[in-house]
């Protein structure tokens, strides 16, 4: 079961990264703003927070064991 969750999580991070760079991060895109912060900054912050959360989940669902661990 953990292997399936791991694969879904990896796919989600790959899709998030590709979509962010293809669709979200456009040159000179400042609108819409959120509390005076340009679009690129707050959308990049959101994508980064999602990847950090996915990394946390990945540490819980990692399907492989360390062979040196006793």
N, C-alpha and C positions, 0 to 999 in steps of 0.2 A: 504494500500500500504506500509506503514512504517513497518508493521509486516513482510511482505515478505522480504523487504530489510534487516531487522534485522536478520531474520533467515539465509539469504544468507551470511551475514557478520559473524555471529557466526560459520556457517559451514566452511567458508573460513579460519577463525582463527584456528579452530580445525584441518583442513587439513594441514595448514601451519606448525603448531606445530608438528603434528605427522610426517610429511615428513621431517622436519628439524632434529628431533631426530633419525629417522630411517635411513635417507639417507645422510644427510649433515654432521652431527657431528660424525665423525669417530675418533677413538683413533689413535694418531700419524699420522694424515693426515696433512701434511704441504704443499704439492704441490697441486694446483698451488699457487704461491704467487702473490700478487698485491702490487706493490711498496715496496717490501721487507716484507710485512705483511703476515703471514701464513694464509692458507685457512680457518681454523676454526675461526680465529678472524674476518676476513672480512665477511665471510658468516653469522656468529652469529650477527654481527653488522647490516647486511642487514635484517635479520629475525626480529631483535628487532625493527628496524625502521619501518618495515611493520606492526608489531603488534601495535606499538604506533600509526601509522596512522589509523589502523583499530579501535583502541580505540577511537580516535577522531571522526571517522565516526559513531561509535556506540553511542557516546553521542548525535549526531544529529538525529539518527534514532531510538532511544530507544522508544518502542511503549507504555509504561505504564506511567501513571500520578501518581504523589505523592498525596495521599488522604489528607494529611495535608496542602498541598499548597493551598493558598487562592487566 
